[in-house]
Amino acid sequence: MKKFRPQPGFVVQAYRFALDPNASQEAALRSHCGAARAAYNWAVGWVTASWWQRRAEESYGISEAKLTQWRPWSLPALRKAFNEAKKTDPRFAAWWEENSKEAYSTGLTNASSAFDNYAKSKNGKRKGRRTGAPRFKPKRKARLACRFTTGTIRVDTDARHVTLPRLGTLRTHEPTVKLLTRVQAGTARILSATVRHERGRWFASFQVEVKRDLVKVARPDAAVGIDLGVKTLAVMADSMGEIRTVPNPRHLDAALKQLRRTSRTVSRRQGPDRRTGQKPSRRWEKANAARNRVHHRVANLRADALHKLTSAVAAEYGTVVVEDLNVAGMLRNPRLARHIADAGFGEIRRRLTYKAQRNGCRIVAANRWFPSSKTCSGCGAVKAKLPLHVRTYECGACGLVIDRDDNAALNLAALAAACVTGTGVAGDQDTAPAVPKPRGADQKTRATRPRRKTGTGRAGGATLPHQRQTESRDRPQAEALTLW
């Protein structure tokens, strides 16, 4: 499928609004999200059925030419097969007409993407951790979401309602003036809408093509280095030598006492038990809802604080230098995992990356092995060891005494001048002065894990072949695949 590209001067932006549906509308929302999950499970079962069948036939000694044909997972093939099956399959025949076709298209699209990601991961064409074969989505764990790309999708003129296909007009919890004003002025065009149940509420997210002029940053010639931490959320040092400190709000720590109390209340109630089929009591559902409200409030406070921090940084400085932290590895530390997750290290960099595009701000990622804390910001000497409990940096060469986090932020800010334009990575350029990296700190992290041996328990654990098309979806598969 050809990737959508906005017009010159336009950007694709999301507008998200909380909804206040009534009882019948909430039932319709849940029905659409359940239809998307059912279509996804059907697609996974339909494709993997041919995998298991071919595997069984191979065990019987049947030749390759006589094996069952592979079932393709491209989106057009899944749509064609589902449209034929939904009228006769007892799982869909009685109720599929109650929901919009976009609900089933959402599930089929997600299934096609899941199979594409699995194939690319097996062939080594996908970055990141290895992706397993698509599995069925259970009803009790599946995230409720449904995407609409066609039909009536609009923001009503009263700025308090939105209209979606088959769902009708839904009242919003907050005014939609920001989007409505742009749509009426002709500077925005709604592309799609997604409804999602998250943190105890229903939300409608509109994907919009918006005309947005580039807003210059307040200090285009200034660079800032950001050192993230647990004791202090961020220490920012700019190229002029000014150091700012952003305290860590610790929203989760502030709510732990309340969470413990609500969790004890939940544990005393009669909860669900899948083994015995026991259903939760009314008191358990009420106590569990009270505990979830505490979690939702913490998540909302954290998101609000990170949005304010990243927006202020991206609007002020011309160059922002951040660390390439291994957050997933840091979360394996049992002593610091809760504090690191509460701070949101990975979310800070992600939000800075996309917010910098609208202000002309440049984001530079320091090399993961750059010793920002061990390097003296005055003379450039590098210490061999600097334990985490040592919070004051004392240079043995020039005698500089400075806070450990302030020293790291100054080193990151200095990397902006040494960064080669276009590489996007600082700390490993040839133009920068060579500094020793003790204790083997110049070693690269292994990008891929060693291939594990696949057992005989799952058909999805087999080896996938190379695909013939470069596009990820919407292309028919012309020849057979070899999964084992």
Phi, psi and omega in degrees: 000134180291130183287137181289134177236128180290163178292159176301132183087357179248154175228157176265121185228153179254137172243123186242132181227140174283144182251154174236072182283153173277185186296316181291323179290323177294323176296321178292322178297315179293326178295317179295317179294323176293326177294322177296319178293320180295319178294322177297313180296323178297316181296319179296315179293323181293320181285313184287343177299322178290330177297310181294322180296315179295324180293321178293319180294325177295326178290339177276354180087018179286141182290161183298323184292336184259005180288159178299140181294147175292143174265123183287155179245015175294154185298316177299322180293319179294320179296317181296316181291322181290321179297331177280327185276331187294337182276339182244336181292125181297342178287340184233338191301327187276342188220002186293337181284350182286341186244163177290152178296339180293333178295315179289326177296326177298312179295319180292322178296317179295323178293318178298318178295322180296317178293323177296316179297321179296315181295317180293323178293319178293328181271001179077020181258004182237131181283163178091193181292154180295137181262131179278173178294147179301139179241165177292145178266117178287151183295325185281345183244343185295139178281130183282114180202148179207137184245137179244126180243342179229170180093194182279107178231108183207164172255122185292157186290344178280356177064019178226007179219152173232151181240130181231155181300136177064335179276336179081209183267124180244138179279139178263148180285340183225157180295149179253032186296322184300317179280320183298321180297319180290321180296317180292330179279352180082013180259010179211146178223123182284127181263316182201171179219143180231127174259139185212141174261117186214134177054040175080006182224162174263137180232148174240119180250124180257125173271118192233138171270111190243138173278119184223124177280148180289122179261117182292149179288161183291325181231082185294334182269358183265144176240148182226139173253133184245119176253116182271148180203177180265315179297315173236128186301313182208138171244118184249122178239123181267177184290346177272357179094359179283135182241128176241149181237129177253114183292153178276117183291335178052059183295322182290319179299324180291336183257002183297321181297317179291324178294320178297319181293315180291327179291323176295323178295319179295320183293337180277346182271167179276103184267179181286151178219111183289331183292319181261354182078016181288133179266150181290150178279167178297322181293325177294317180297322179292317179292322179294323177295323177294321177293320180295327178297326177293316177299318181296321180295319178297317180295321179292319178296319179295315180297321180295317181295319180291324177297316181295320180294309184293323178295319180294320181291315182292337181270351185252316190257148177280331179224132180237124179253121179238162179272146175270079186280144173271078186295321180298322177288325179293330180288350177281351177281112185294338182279331186244356187300314183295321181289323179292318178295324179291327180287325179077052181301311182295326181290329179296313180292321181298318181287325176296324183296314183276335178283335180290337183292328183276350181246001183072022179274142180259129178257127180241128179259118178291148178302139183301330184261010177289124184279075183292324181279331183274346183270136178284128180285350180267311185244346178090006177290149184242129176280149177284322181223144175209090182301158184293331183283348178276108186263355179241128180268125177238115182276127178281347182269310183250354178080015180290133176238118186209157177298143184300314181290322177297320179296318180294320180295322177295321178294322178292321178295325179291337180291339182298324180287332182272352183285133177279130182297128177105339180280322179078003180231130179248157177099351180226026180276153178289335181285341181282147178296139182286127178237144180292144177243095186289163175060032175067031183286356179270002180285143180271146175289137179297124186287323182236147178278154177298145182293130179271150177288135182267131178278189183260014186277335187226140176288331181288349180275007182277171182276127180271152178275176174283138179278157186272328182262153177278334177289151185275336182205177180061028176230132178289150179263118191273335184230169186287155177253157178239109183266344181230000000 
